[in-house]
């Protein structure tokens, strides 16, 4: 299973939008990474997150793959993930931090 943590600003993404995002992420992750994602939402209380010295409107998406990815595959997944997020939320690319990490080695 692919871990998918979505850090969002409180009030920025309504529950119904989260459901649509989770569905879109599920299909995307299964297609591109070959596994179902475990999506968790981490809302940041208003005023608790800043970007460039101002209250943040940023989202942080952190996926942990089941298997190591080539850099080419990782970059492709990241570009598509940002495109999916901007399409679904209306956020600009400047409001999204996306990470696809390899699994931790044991």
NORHUPE-V648008 format. One record per helix or strand of 3 or more residues. SS is the DSSP state (helix for helix, strand for strand). FROM is the first residue (numbers start at 0). LEN is the number of residues. If there is no record, write none. Layout:
ss: <SS | SS>
from: <FROM | FROM>
len: <LEN | LEN>
//
This chain:
ss: <strand | helix | strand | strand | helix | helix | strand>
from: <1 | 14 | 36 | 58 | 70 | 92 | 95>
len: <8 | 19 | 8 | 6 | 19 | 3 | 6>
//
